Amino acid sequence: MESNEFEKSKIFSFCESIDYSDGGIVSKTVLKKQTGNISLFSFAKGEALSEHTAPFDAMIQVVDGRGEVIIGGKSFILTTGQSIIMPANIPHAVNAVEKFKMVLTMIKSN
């Protein structure tokens, strides 16, 4: 069975593992497990993930560029190297103020 996950026991760079798409959002699965998953995203400037909630905490790590994360109506601007945790069941959204790449880590709990 073919896996969409990143290859194991191989060095990689998040920033070099995904390209930008003009006017779009690209996502790749790094790891997907029952206990959570790690995904890599690239956003073209002006693209967004609309407000939604998730049943688990999730962490965003910006690996390139600058993006806005809105949590519970409060705006946070994150740049390369910065991270933020989005609490479970609180509405959040992501906006690309300029093109940016991020790693999303979701940890599931019982």
MDTraj code that builds the backbone (N, CA, C; nanometers):
import mdtraj as md
import numpy as np

residues = "MET GLU SER ASN GLU PHE GLU LYS SER LYS ILE PHE SER PHE CYS GLU SER ILE ASP TYR SER ASP GLY GLY ILE VAL SER LYS THR VAL LEU LYS LYS GLN THR GLY ASN ILE SER LEU PHE SER PHE ALA LYS GLY GLU ALA LEU SER GLU HIS THR ALA PRO PHE ASP ALA MET ILE GLN VAL VAL ASP GLY ARG GLY GLU VAL ILE ILE GLY GLY LYS SER PHE ILE LEU THR THR GLY GLN SER ILE ILE MET PRO ALA ASN ILE PRO HIS ALA VAL ASN ALA VAL GLU LYS PHE LYS MET VAL LEU THR MET ILE LYS SER ASN".split()
xyz = np.array([
    [0.0841, -0.1176, 0.0000],
    [0.0000, 0.0000, 0.0000],
    [0.0893, 0.1250, 0.0000],
    [0.0647, 0.2165, -0.0924],
    [0.1435, 0.3386, -0.1041],
    [0.1032, 0.4376, 0.0042],
    [0.2038, 0.5012, 0.0634],
    [0.1794, 0.5993, 0.1684],
    [0.1992, 0.7390, 0.1126],
    [0.1161, 0.8331, 0.1589],
    [0.1325, 0.9728, 0.1209],
    [0.2227, 1.0464, 0.2194],
    [0.2715, 0.9760, 0.3209],
    [0.3574, 1.0368, 0.4213],
    [0.4975, 1.0590, 0.3642],
    [0.5741, 1.1450, 0.4320],
    [0.7131, 1.1648, 0.3947],
    [0.7899, 1.0348, 0.4186],
    [0.8955, 1.0154, 0.3435],
    [0.9782, 0.8951, 0.3569],
    [1.0511, 0.8973, 0.4908],
    [1.0519, 0.7837, 0.5577],
    [1.1172, 0.7726, 0.6885],
    [1.2675, 0.7488, 0.6712],
    [1.3442, 0.7814, 0.7731],
    [1.4901, 0.7667, 0.7748],
    [1.5561, 0.8390, 0.6583],
    [1.5035, 0.9578, 0.6267],
    [1.5591, 1.0400, 0.5203],
    [1.5533, 1.1866, 0.5652],
    [1.6658, 1.2551, 0.5546],
    [1.6722, 1.3957, 0.5938],
    [1.5906, 1.4792, 0.4958],
    [1.5165, 1.5772, 0.5486],
    [1.4403, 1.6677, 0.4622],
    [1.4333, 1.8050, 0.5270],
    [1.3980, 1.9026, 0.4489],
    [1.3752, 2.0386, 0.4951],
    [1.2290, 2.0718, 0.4695],
    [1.1575, 2.1175, 0.5724],
    [1.0176, 2.1558, 0.5510],
    [1.0072, 2.2586, 0.4395],
    [1.0919, 2.3598, 0.4453],
    [1.0823, 2.4705, 0.3506],
    [1.1051, 2.4244, 0.2062],
    [1.1942, 2.3279, 0.1874],
    [1.2253, 2.2800, 0.0527],
    [1.1343, 2.1650, 0.0081],
    [1.0478, 2.1167, 0.0964],
    [0.9644, 2.0003, 0.0651],
    [0.8304, 2.0355, 0.0030],
    [0.8023, 2.1652, -0.0118],
    [0.6754, 2.2076, -0.0696],
    [0.6987, 2.3351, -0.1494],
    [0.6328, 2.3459, -0.2626],
    [0.6436, 2.4644, -0.3469],
    [0.5207, 2.5524, -0.3284],
    [0.5346, 2.6764, -0.3690],
    [0.4201, 2.7672, -0.3717],
    [0.3425, 2.7452, -0.5010],
    [0.2132, 2.7686, -0.4945],
    [0.1266, 2.7630, -0.6119],
    [0.0591, 2.8987, -0.6250],
    [0.0758, 2.9639, -0.7396],
    [0.0131, 3.0949, -0.7598],
    [-0.1360, 3.0861, -0.7344],
    [-0.1845, 3.1707, -0.6437],
    [-0.3275, 3.1772, -0.6162],
    [-0.3854, 3.0553, -0.5482],
    [-0.3027, 2.9777, -0.4773],
    [-0.3563, 2.8568, -0.4158],
    [-0.2889, 2.8186, -0.2862],
    [-0.3395, 2.7101, -0.2300],
    [-0.2843, 2.6499, -0.1094],
    [-0.2441, 2.5075, -0.1453],
    [-0.1239, 2.4689, -0.1047],
    [-0.0751, 2.3326, -0.1268],
    [-0.0548, 2.2681, 0.0094],
    [-0.0927, 2.1409, 0.0221],
    [-0.0685, 2.0709, 0.1484],
    [-0.0088, 1.9341, 0.1213],
    [0.0746, 1.8902, 0.2149],
    [0.1357, 1.7571, 0.2100],
    [0.1297, 1.6962, 0.3490],
    [0.1086, 1.5666, 0.3540],
    [0.1072, 1.4941, 0.4813],
    [0.2489, 1.4509, 0.5152],
    [0.2970, 1.4933, 0.6310],
    [0.4290, 1.4518, 0.6785],
    [0.4156, 1.3185, 0.7511],
    [0.3278, 1.3126, 0.8496],
    [0.2960, 1.1904, 0.9249],
    [0.1477, 1.1899, 0.9563],
    [0.0870, 1.0724, 0.9523],
    [-0.0547, 1.0598, 0.9879],
    [-0.0698, 0.9351, 1.0739],
    [-0.1115, 0.9565, 1.1973],
    [-0.1284, 0.8478, 1.2939],
    [-0.2633, 0.8633, 1.3635],
    [-0.3086, 0.7595, 1.4320],
    [-0.4328, 0.7682, 1.5085],
    [-0.4256, 0.8755, 1.6149],
    [-0.3051, 0.8980, 1.6679],
    [-0.2869, 0.9920, 1.7778],
    [-0.2648, 1.1360, 1.7320],
    [-0.2603, 1.1579, 1.6021],
    [-0.2434, 1.2929, 1.5508],
    [-0.1742, 1.2917, 1.4160],
    [-0.1506, 1.4105, 1.3630],
    [-0.0830, 1.4176, 1.2341],
    [-0.0036, 1.5465, 1.2228],
    [0.0881, 1.5450, 1.1262],
    [0.1701, 1.6606, 1.0929],
    [0.1521, 1.6858, 0.9444],
    [0.1171, 1.8100, 0.9102],
    [0.0965, 1.8470, 0.7704],
    [0.1793, 1.9705, 0.7385],
    [0.2198, 1.9813, 0.6127],
    [0.2972, 2.0941, 0.5638],
    [0.2114, 2.1693, 0.4628],
    [0.2034, 2.3013, 0.4756],
    [0.1211, 2.3837, 0.3872],
    [0.2039, 2.4957, 0.3264],
    [0.1688, 2.5349, 0.2045],
    [0.2176, 2.6601, 0.1476],
    [0.0963, 2.7390, 0.1011],
    [0.0990, 2.8692, 0.1265],
    [-0.0106, 2.9592, 0.0921],
    [0.0408, 3.0678, -0.0012],
    [-0.0293, 3.0935, -0.1096],
    [-0.0011, 3.2116, -0.1906],
    [-0.0553, 3.3326, -0.1159],
    [0.0036, 3.4490, -0.1393],
    [-0.0426, 3.5716, -0.0751],
    [-0.1920, 3.5894, -0.0993],
    [-0.2656, 3.6198, 0.0082],
    [-0.4089, 3.6426, -0.0022],
    [-0.4955, 3.5196, 0.0164],
    [-0.4356, 3.4025, 0.0183],
    [-0.5129, 3.2792, 0.0389],
    [-0.5417, 3.2612, 0.1877],
    [-0.6427, 3.1793, 0.2206],
    [-0.6832, 3.1643, 0.3608],
    [-0.7525, 3.0311, 0.3851],
    [-0.7468, 2.9876, 0.5099],
    [-0.8316, 2.8797, 0.5597],
    [-0.9375, 2.9489, 0.6438],
    [-1.0626, 2.9351, 0.6055],
    [-1.1699, 3.0070, 0.6742],
    [-1.1852, 2.9582, 0.8183],
    [-1.2535, 3.0390, 0.8975],
    [-1.2709, 3.0082, 1.0389],
    [-1.3390, 2.8732, 1.0584],
    [-1.2832, 2.7951, 1.1486],
    [-1.3375, 2.6631, 1.1811],
    [-1.2895, 2.6255, 1.3207],
    [-1.3385, 2.5158, 1.3721],
    [-1.2911, 2.4627, 1.4999],
    [-1.2385, 2.3219, 1.4776],
    [-1.1567, 2.2773, 1.5700],
    [-1.1049, 2.1410, 1.5671],
    [-1.1182, 2.0844, 1.7084],
    [-1.1410, 1.9535, 1.7193],
    [-1.1618, 1.8945, 1.8517],
    [-1.0323, 1.8723, 1.9307],
    [-0.9171, 1.9087, 1.8724],
    [-0.7885, 1.8837, 1.9377],
    [-0.7007, 2.0082, 1.9273],
    [-0.6075, 2.0224, 2.0209],
    [-0.5082, 2.1290, 2.0118],
    [-0.4255, 2.1097, 1.8850],
    [-0.3807, 2.2204, 1.8286],
    [-0.2958, 2.2142, 1.7103],
    [-0.1916, 2.3247, 1.7197],
    [-0.0722, 2.2968, 1.6673],
    [0.0360, 2.3951, 1.6693],
    [0.0767, 2.4296, 1.5268],
    [0.0915, 2.5587, 1.5016],
    [0.1417, 2.6074, 1.3735],
    [0.2849, 2.6538, 1.3940],
    [0.3737, 2.6124, 1.3028],
    [0.5115, 2.6586, 1.2985],
    [0.5317, 2.7208, 1.1608],
    [0.5672, 2.8481, 1.1547],
    [0.5928, 2.9131, 1.0263],
    [0.7371, 2.8839, 0.9864],
    [0.7558, 2.8271, 0.8671],
    [0.8901, 2.7919, 0.8203],
    [0.9377, 2.8836, 0.7085],
    [0.8481, 2.9687, 0.6566],
    [0.8874, 3.0670, 0.5553],
    [0.7785, 3.1724, 0.5434],
    [0.8174, 3.2980, 0.5358],
    [0.7216, 3.4044, 0.5099],
    [0.6507, 3.4558, 0.6337],
    [0.5266, 3.5048, 0.6096],
    [0.4500, 3.5678, 0.7177],
    [0.3023, 3.5394, 0.6980],
    [0.2371, 3.4967, 0.8072],
    [0.0946, 3.4663, 0.8016],
    [0.0223, 3.5176, 0.9240],
    [-0.1082, 3.5272, 0.9126],
    [-0.1928, 3.5699, 1.0232],
    [-0.2727, 3.4499, 1.0715],
    [-0.2723, 3.4300, 1.2018],
    [-0.3540, 3.3260, 1.2635],
    [-0.4524, 3.3985, 1.3543],
    [-0.5800, 3.3701, 1.3371],
    [-0.6835, 3.4319, 1.4197],
    [-0.7401, 3.3228, 1.5105],
    [-0.7328, 3.3454, 1.6406],
    [-0.7809, 3.2477, 1.7383],
    [-0.8823, 3.3175, 1.8277],
    [-1.0049, 3.2684, 1.8263],
    [-1.1086, 3.3274, 1.9104],
    [-1.1275, 3.4758, 1.8835],
    [-1.1098, 3.5174, 1.7584],
    [-1.1282, 3.6569, 1.7203],
    [-1.0056, 3.7448, 1.7383],
    [-0.8969, 3.6923, 1.7959],
    [-0.7748, 3.7706, 1.8174],
    [-0.6718, 3.7375, 1.7099],
    [-0.6165, 3.8416, 1.6468],
    [-0.5206, 3.8249, 1.5378],
    [-0.3772, 3.8156, 1.5891],
    [-0.3001, 3.7223, 1.5314],
    [-0.1584, 3.7056, 1.5622],
    [-0.0837, 3.7005, 1.4290],
    [0.0204, 3.7812, 1.4136],
    [0.1045, 3.7768, 1.2943],
    [0.2286, 3.6959, 1.3291],
    [0.2521, 3.5899, 1.2520],
    [0.3668, 3.5027, 1.2749],
    [0.4614, 3.5124, 1.1563],
    [0.5916, 3.5106, 1.1863],
    [0.6934, 3.5134, 1.0815],
    [0.7817, 3.3897, 1.0941],
    [0.8692, 3.3726, 0.9978],
    [0.9581, 3.2569, 0.9936],
    [1.0191, 3.2289, 1.1302],
    [1.0051, 3.1045, 1.1749],
    [1.0620, 3.0615, 1.3022],
    [0.9679, 3.0726, 1.4204],
    [0.8521, 3.1364, 1.4022],
    [0.7586, 3.1512, 1.5136],
    [0.6505, 3.0443, 1.5092],
    [0.5924, 3.0169, 1.6263],
    [0.4892, 2.9139, 1.6416],
    [0.3787, 2.9645, 1.7320],
    [0.2619, 2.8997, 1.7223],
    [0.1494, 2.9311, 1.8101],
    [0.0649, 2.8050, 1.8263],
    [0.0050, 2.7896, 1.9434],
    [-0.0835, 2.6760, 1.9683],
    [-0.2276, 2.7246, 1.9622],
    [-0.3076, 2.6558, 1.8825],
    [-0.4505, 2.6852, 1.8716],
    [-0.5249, 2.5857, 1.9604],
    [-0.5950, 2.6346, 2.0630],
    [-0.6640, 2.5429, 2.1543],
    [-0.7820, 2.4717, 2.0881],
    [-0.8091, 2.3528, 2.1359],
    [-0.9232, 2.2744, 2.0873],
    [-1.0527, 2.3519, 2.1066],
    [-1.1433, 2.3350, 2.0131],
    [-1.2805, 2.3866, 2.0199],
    [-1.2925, 2.5389, 2.0221],
    [-1.1860, 2.6107, 1.9892],
    [-1.1897, 2.7564, 1.9773],
    [-1.1807, 2.7890, 1.8274],
    [-1.2709, 2.8727, 1.7747],
    [-1.2654, 2.9053, 1.6316],
    [-1.1311, 2.9681, 1.5946],
    [-1.0781, 2.9250, 1.4812],
    [-0.9520, 2.9810, 1.4325],
    [-0.9527, 2.9846, 1.2798],
    [-0.8665, 3.0700, 1.2253],
    [-0.8524, 3.0856, 1.0807],
    [-0.7070, 3.1193, 1.0505],
    [-0.6666, 3.0998, 0.9250],
    [-0.5300, 3.1290, 0.8820],
    [-0.5374, 3.2114, 0.7538],
    [-0.4635, 3.3228, 0.7509],
    [-0.4601, 3.4106, 0.6340],
    [-0.3157, 3.4356, 0.5918],
    [-0.2915, 3.4362, 0.4621],
    [-0.1576, 3.4634, 0.4098],
    [-0.1430, 3.6126, 0.3804],
    [-0.0815, 3.6876, 0.4726],
    [-0.0571, 3.8293, 0.4485],
    [0.0499, 3.8470, 0.3419],
    [0.1353, 3.7492, 0.3305],
    [0.2271, 3.7342, 0.2180],
    [0.2415, 3.5844, 0.1999],
    [0.3062, 3.5398, 0.0950],
    [0.3173, 3.3943, 0.0796],
    [0.3932, 3.3383, 0.1989],
    [0.3465, 3.2228, 0.2460],
    [0.4154, 3.1614, 0.3586],
    [0.3937, 3.0107, 0.3620],
    [0.4837, 2.9442, 0.4353],
    [0.4775, 2.7994, 0.4541],
    [0.4681, 2.7721, 0.6034],
    [0.3880, 2.6707, 0.6389],
    [0.3723, 2.6377, 0.7801],
    [0.3607, 2.4863, 0.7982],
    [0.3990, 2.4432, 0.9162],
    [0.3805, 2.3049, 0.9591],
    [0.2681, 2.3064, 1.0613],
    [0.1695, 2.2201, 1.0422],
    [0.0569, 2.2074, 1.1343],
    [0.0686, 2.0719, 1.2044],
    [0.0795, 2.0758, 1.3368],
    [0.0882, 1.9540, 1.4166],
    [-0.0366, 1.9455, 1.5031],
    [-0.1140, 1.8386, 1.4855],
    [-0.2347, 1.8176, 1.5651],
    [-0.2138, 1.6938, 1.6525],
    [-0.2340, 1.7107, 1.7810],
    [-0.2222, 1.6011, 1.8776],
    [-0.3610, 1.5673, 1.9282],
    [-0.4038, 1.4459, 1.9060],
    [-0.5363, 1.4033, 1.9498],
    [-0.5305, 1.3551, 2.0939],
    [-0.6399, 1.3743, 2.1651],
    [-0.6481, 1.3259, 2.3027],
    [-0.7745, 1.2442, 2.3180],
    [-0.7829, 1.1683, 2.4248],
    [-0.8983, 1.0805, 2.4467],
    [-1.0220, 1.1587, 2.4815],
])
top = md.Topology()
chain = top.add_chain()
for i, resn in enumerate(residues, 1):
    res = top.add_residue(resn, chain, resSeq=i)
    for name in ("N", "CA", "C"):
        top.add_atom(name, md.element.get_by_symbol(name[0]), res)
traj = md.Trajectory(xyz[None], top)
